[in-house]
Amino acid sequence: MWGRILNLVVKELQQLRRDRAAKFRLLIPTLVQLFIFGYAATFEVYNVATIVLDQDHSQESRELVARFAGSGRFQIVETANSAADVRRAIDHADAVVAIVIQAGFADDVRKGVSAPAQVIVDGTNSNTALIALSYVSRIVADYAQEMEQDLSRRTRAGARPPPTVTLESRPWYNVDFNSRWFFVPGVIATLTLIMIVNLTSFAVVREREVGTLEQIMVTPIRPLEFILGKTIPYFLVGLALVVVIAGVGTLWFQIPFRGNPLVLLLGTALYLLCVLGIGLLISTVCKTQQQAFATNFFVINPAFILSGFSFPIASMPDFMQWISTINPMTYYLVVIRGTFLKGVGLEVLWPQMLALAGLGIVLLASSVLRFRKSLD
């Protein structure tokens, strides 16, 4: 039995080695996508086009505007003379954010009362709008705190300044809120899913399409041995792929790795079993490579969206959250981000490991049963 499996594994590896196009598709597009995600996919927003309407024309109002311009998050593209200019800039998409400082702003700041100011945001792109508003709140809060401290220093001796409450944030694991640290580990899970599902499903379908599957099955090899012979090579390829992507992400993008490599290896092995099961299951229902490609697209996209890679699962409808529980990528993202950024071990990640093991067993068993039925 093991001799037949080993021969089939060697055959698959030799076929992959001789297939230059397959080797190119396996490595080059993977690295290209890693760099695209690493540099382009980010939650951070810079140089938001901003128009300013300063109706106070005071030192205090100019200082507030200067804080926006110097933050690097906002780019002052126009200074308005009236509310009509603001409306025109927003309507024509010349500006995304408008800062309106009303008359009397400086007087109210000096008196220590609420100063009138308005921020208008183009909500067409809700994600950019929400992120820009969070930057606005941070800049205004820092400005208000400094003005309050300055006012307290100006009070006469003996007078007690008004009580203040200061919120001090202490982020853990990602002190600078670098979104690249969040995205790059997730890219490892995404690219592994895409590449291994494609390789596995196409490998079996190709055998059926060219007619060699029937030739193999008339030999003494059994269906289970055939499945193992097909999955083991791509399991090894998947491990090598994860090592390459993780190495590039760690060294090039300076993503910290704080965990135990053995824990990550275990999680990756369980995840690969799930991914191989998906690829084999697709191969049992498809007759041609075109069908396999279309089915892969149908499976991979929902798996990506429902995994929590970029969209929070908690914000999804209840039935979508339920579907995400049968998505292997959901659990692997927790494992890979936990080992990379938090440095946690099995004492924390055992529920995700258990879920991956269960899904892997179910998917591989379903693939074997479906493959037996397709042969009949």
ABEGO torsion letter per residue (X at the ends): XAAAAAAAAAAAAAAAAABAAAAAAAAAAAAAAAAAAAAABBABBBGBBBBBBBAAGBAAAAAAAAAAAAAGABBBABBBABAAAAAAAAAAGABABBBBBBBGAAAAAAAGBBBBBBBBBBAABAAAAAAAAAAAAAAAAAAAAAAAAAAAAABBBGBBBBBBBBBBBBBBGBAAGBAAAAAAAAAAAAAAAAAAAAAAAAAAAAAAAAGAAAAAAABABBAAAAAAAAAAAAAAAAAAAAAAAAAAAAAAAGBBBABBAAAAAAAAAAAAAAAAAAAAAAAAABABAAAAAAAAAAAAAAAAAAAGAABBAAABBAAAAAAAAABAAAAAAAAAAAAAAAGBBAAAAAAAAAAAAAAAAAAAAAAAAAAAAAAX
